[in-house]
């Protein structure tokens, strides 16, 4: 039997929730049954070397814009035709309309649109732009017209991109994000030493790209509250992103003398270790689709304090998450974090049971997605 050839389309393959999820797919998929390749606008992305080391092709495309949309479209059609792909799996939110139209013209049998968000990042720069609304409406029509499979990482994410009517159809599938829980469970009770393990400091972890939507400026307000209280609680922020926003965050840290209470760590490849070195987790995002980091934190047994701005489908249901409004202010958030710290780590068997029941393991995610691939190609 010939391999099923899949082209996964995404903007970047840098370290981030969506990209981590796609890497779970590549690592766990049966290489005898599937050839999974990637396209990205970033030539030197974080995951490129691993992608190619795992036998996948990595295509570099120009960023799609008004000026080069035609050349982008032609490039996509050329890649899809030359690669003879059975499936195109687009993770480009509204840009998926153009990707799926290209797949249609290239004769790709299975065309998948995958929604990972409940908000369009571009709307931050043009929140009520009429042009943006028209573009989104056209793209949504194209996505529904030219995809024959739709996937949402959460119910709100599915509703946002496809609409409430579309997610009731047989072509729509709810597929929760997942993590490699083996990585967290095998070292669940491991005692960490070294960096950030000073006895006098209590660590609270935040993982996320440094963007307005991840709300690191609000984290600085919380760090300032801990400083005012004289608490030796520091917030470790792992991730990079928008340089302009990063500069703003760094300026606030410096001006308020928060260097001991809030540390910007940049991209890290030791998140599981940082989780074990921490006593609580914080996620004050303005929005999320289905945050992998919150799954990782719960899989590590941490109590979490999270904004109530996204789907609670990410909740393990083991009383691990305190959902708070961002309008409640830094003081209330600091109170909740202190309470989370005092609760201690959740018992491992409780976490294991929740992961199995909810299906948050990356191997379960890969198995379900590959069954979708196979079903829609073989039928």
Secondary structure, DSSP 4 states (H G I P E B T S, - for coil): -PPEEEEEE-S--SSSHHHHHHHHHHHHS-TTTEEEEEEES-TT-TTHHHHHHTT--EEE-PPP-TTTHHHHHHHHHHHHHHHT-SEEEE--GGGHHHHHHHHHHTT-SEEEEEE--SS-GGGGTSTT-HHHHHHHHHHHHHHHHH-SEEEESSHHHHHHHH-TTGGGSTTEEE----B-HHHHHTTTTPPP-STT--TT-EEEEEE--BSGGGTHHHHHHHHHHHHHHT--EEEEEEB-B-HHHHHHHHHHHHHTT-TTTEEEEES-S-HHHHHHT-SEEEE--S--SS-HHHHHHHHTT--EEEESSS-GGG--SSS-EEEE-GGGHHHHHHHHHHHHHHH-PPPHHHHHHHHHHHT-BHHHHHHHHHHHHHHHHH-
